Amino acid sequence: MPKVTRDDVARLAGTSTAVVSYVINNGPRPVAPATRERVLAAIKQLGYRPDRVAQAMASRRTDLIGLIVPDARQPFFGEMAHAVERAAAERGKMVLVGNSDYLTDREMHYLRAFLGMRVAGLILISQGLSASAAAEIDAWDARVVLLHERPEAIDDVAVMTDDVGGAQLATRHLLEHGHAYVACLGGTEETPTVGDPVTDHVEGWRRAMQESRRSTEGRLFQAAYNRYDAYEVGLRILAGPDRPTAIFCSTDDQAIGVLRAARELRIDVPGELAVAGFDDVKEAALTDPPLTTVASDRPAMARAAVDLVLDDGLRVHGTRRERLKQFPSRLVVRRSCGCA
C-alpha cells in the first residue's frame, strides 16, 4: 500500500497541511475544535503515522527528554525516573534514561549522546558535574533542569526538596524519644560539599544536634548510599564499645542496611536502637520494623522538572525565571523510631 502522507490527511479533512501539523504537534497555532475533530478523524480513517524523524530534522528537536541518574538500581532513583517518565508522557514526550554510575566519564558520555540526539531537554541528577560537562551544556545551549541535586559546576534551574529541614525533622524526632544523642550515616569522602542532598542531610542532623546542645564529635560515620556498604558500616558501629541508641541515615537504602546489621547482631529495633532514614522509598513501609523516614513529593518534583525543561519561557530576557523550585519535606512516622 502507498504510504499515507500529510497531504492525504489534509485533502480528506478539507484543510491545509499546516493545519494538520498544528493538530499533530498541538501548535504553535490554535485550531478550531470542529476542524481538529475532522483532522483527527481523517488521521484515524487513513491510518496516518507522523514521521518523527523527519519532524525532528525539520525542527532540530525531538519528542525525547534525556534523563541522567546516578544509579537506577537504587530505589530512590528508580522511583524518581519512573515519576519523570509518567510526567513526560502526560506532555506527549518520551524519556531516554542513562545511568552515570557516579562516574564523570559515563555522565559525559550520556550528556553528549542525548544532546547529539537533539533532545527537547535534559533532566540531570548529578552528584558532581564536572567543569567540562558544564561547558558542554553551555556549548549546545541546551535546556537543562537539575533534579534532586545542584552541582557546584553548573548554576541552572533546579528542582529540589528541603533536605536540610527534613533531616532536622527526623533528628529532632529521634531526640524527643529521650536518646542521649543521635549518630548519623552520611556520605563518603567523595561526596560533594555543596549542592548534594546527603551533604544537606548531614547539615540538618548537625543543626538539630546543636539546637539540643548535643555534641556531634565522633558521631558522624561515612557510608556509601547503598544498603550493602551501609550494612558493613552498621555492623562495625553496632558491634563497637560505644554503641549508639539512635541512628539517622541519610538515605533509606542506608537505613535498610543498618536494620539488617541490627538483626544479625540481635539488637532489638526500636527497643535498643531507633533508626530513621530519608527518601520514603516504597520499601521503607515493608521493612521490619517499618522505617520512619522523611518523604519528598517525587511526582510533583518530576512534573515540575518536565514542565520547566519543556517551557519556552525558561529564559526571560536572558535570565532564568525561577532558578530554584524547592518542595517541602515531611516526616513519615513508623515503628523503627519507637513510635507505636
N, C-alpha and C positions, 0 to 999 in steps of 0.2 A: 504494500500500500504506500502511496506517496506520503511524504512527511507533511503533517498539518503545520501550517505557518500562522504567524500573527495576522497576516493579510487575510487568510481564510476566516479567522475569527471575526475580524473587522467587517468583512463582507456579510457574514451571516447575522451579525449583531446590528448591522446598519450604522456603524460608527467608523471613526478613523483609527489607524493603527496606534496613534498617540494615545487615544482614549483607552485602548486595550492595555497599553503599557501602564497608564495611570492606575487601572484597576489591579493589574498583576502586582505592581510594586507599591500599592497603597500610596500613590502620589507621584510626583510632587504636587500635582494639581487635583482639586476635588472633582468627583464625578457624581452626577445626579443619581439618586437611588434607583430610579427606573432604568437608567442607562447601565448602571452597574449590574443590575439583575440580568439584563439582556446579554451583556458580555459574559457573565458567569455561566449563563445557560448555554451560550454558544461554545464556550470552552468545554463544558461538560458533554455537550452533544458531539463535538468533533474529537474529543479526547486529546485536546491540545496540552502539551507539556512544554513549559518555557525552557529555553536553552540557557541554563545558569552560567555555563562557561562563557557563552557569547555576551551575556549580560555583564559578567564580571569584567571582561575585556573592554567593554564599552564604557563602563562606569569607573573602572580601575578599583572597584571594591567588590567584595563577595558578601554572601549572606552568612559568613562564618565569623565567630568570635574565638580568638585564641585565649586559652586559659593555661597558665603555667603554675603548677603546685609543687611543693617540695616532695611529697610522697603520698599518693592517693591511697596507699595501703593503710595509712593511719586513719582511724575512724573520723577524726575531725575534718581532715582534708577531703576524704571521700564524701562525707555528707555535704561539705561546702560545694564540692564540684557538682554534685547532684542538684543542689539548690540553684546553682548558676545555670545548669543545663535546662532546668524547668523554667526559670525566669526568661532565658533566651528563647525558648520555644514559644512562650507567650508573645514574644515580639517577632516571631517568624524567622528566627535565626537558629543556626546550629553551632555547636561548640566543639572545638578541637582541644584535646587535653594533652599536655606534656608534663612529665614528671622530671624535675630537675635533680632529684635525689640529693638535694643540698649541695650540689656541685656547680661551681661557676661555669665550667665549660659546657655542661649539659644545659644549663639555663640559657647560655648564649646560643647554643645550637637551636633550641626551640624558638628563641626570640627571633633569630634570623629567618628560620623556616616559616614561622607564622607571618612575619612582616613581608617576606617574599611572596607569600600567597595572597597578599593584599586583603588581609582580614579586615572586617569592618571596624574592629577594635581589639584591644588586648587587655585582659584582666590578669594581673600579676600578683601572685602570692610569693614574695621573695624574701628570704632571710637576710641576704647581704648582697644586694645588687651591686655589681662591680661598676667602676667608672666607665669601662669600655662598653658595658651593656647600656648604661645611661646615655652614652654618646651615640650608640646605635639607634636608640629610640629617637633621639633628637634629629639624627640624620634623616630618618624616614618621616619625621613629623607625624608620628603615629598617635592615635587616640589611645591613651593608656590610663587605666584606673587601677590603683593599688588596693588590694583587698586583704584585710586582716593584719597586714604588716606594712610599715612605711620605712623602707630602707633609706639610709642617710644619703646615698649617692644620687637619689632622684627626688625632686620636690614636685610631686604630681598630685592630682586629685586622689584622695584616699577614702575608703570606707572601712571603718574600724568599730570595735566595741570599746567600752570603758574598761580597759584591762586593769588599770591601777585601782579604780574604785571597786571593781569586782573582787579583786584579791583582798582588798581591805575588808569587804563584807565577810568573806569566808574566814579570814584570820580572826576578826573580831568575834565571830560566832563561836569559833573553837575556844577562844579565851573566855568567853562567857560561860563555858562549861566548867570553869574553875581550874584549868591547866596552868601550871607554873609558867610555861612558855610553849610556843608552837615552833617546831622545826619546819624547814622549808626545803623542798626539792626544786632547785632552779634549773638553769641550763648548763652548758659546758663552757669551757674556755673560748670556744669558737662562737658562742652566742653573741650577736652584735649588742653593743652597749646602748644604741639609740634606735628607736623605731621597731623593736622586736617585742611581740606580746609577752614572751616569757620574761624578758627583762622588766617589763612593766608589772608583771605579776609579782616578781621579787620585790619591786619597789613598793607595791601595795602592801605586801606582807611586812616589809620593813617599817612602813609608816604606822600600820596597826600595832606592831610590837612597840614602837617608840611612844605611841599615844598612851599605851598602858604601862609605860615605864619598864618594859622588859628588854633585856639585852639581846642583841642579835648575834653577838660574838660566838663563833663556833657552831652556830645553829643553822647555817645555810650549807646545803650539800649539792654538789654538782651531779647531774644525771642527764643523759640524752632524753629526748622527748618520748621515746617509746617504752612500752611496758617491760620489754626484755632487759634493757640496761637498768631501768628503774628497779626491777626485781633484784638484780645483783646488788645495787646500791642499798636497797631496802634491807637485804639480808645483813649487810655489814653494819648498818645503823642500828637495827633492832637486836642484833646479837652483841652489841657493844656494851661497855660497862655503864655508860650514861644514856640509857635508852629513853628517848622522848615519849611522852604520853599523848602527843598530838602532832600530826604532820599535815602541812598544807602542800599539795603537789601542784606544780604549775600547769600540768595537763592531766586530763582524766586518764590517758594512757599510762602516765607515770603512776597515778593512784592505783590503777588496776594491778600494776606490778608490785606495788607496796602491799596491797591486800593479799596477794599470793605469797609474798615473803612472810607476812604475819601468820598466815595459815600454816605454812610449813614449820614455823618456829613455835606453833601452838600458842600464839598470843591472841587473846580474845579482842575482837573488834566489834563494838566500841568499848567493851568493859575495861580493857587495859590499854587500848590505843584508839584514838579518834583520828579519822582520815577525811580530808576534803580535797576535791580536785577543781579543775577549771575546764569548761567547754560544754558540759552536759551532752556528751555523745549518747546515742540511744542505748549503748551497752551499759551506761552508768546506772540505769534503773534495774539492771538484771544482775549486778554483782552481788556477792554475799559477804556482808550485808549491802543493801543498795547504797550507792555512793552519794553523799552530799557534795554538791558542786555548784559552780557558777555558770549560768546559762547566758548565751547571746542569741539574738534573733537572727539566725542564719538565713532563713527565707527572705526576710526583709533586707538584710545586708546584700544578699545575692541580687535581689531585684533592683536595689539602689545602684549596685555596681554595673549591671547590664544597662539600666536606664541612662546612667552617666556616660558609659562608653559609646552608646548609640546616639546621644543627644547632640544635635548640630549646634546647640548653644553652649557646648562645653567651654568654648573660648568666647569671651565677651570683650571686645576692644583689646585683644591681645593679652588679656589676663584671665586667670581661672575664676569661674563664677563661684564655685564652692570648693575650697581646697580640701576640707576635711568634713566628712559626714560621720558623726560618731553616734553609735547606738548604745543605750544604757545596758548595764549588766544587772542580773537579778540572781539572788541566792535560791537554790533549789535544795530544800532540806529533806534529807532521807536519814536512814538509821546509822550510817557509818560515823556520824559525828557524836552520837549518843542520844539524839532525839528519838522519841518514841514514834 
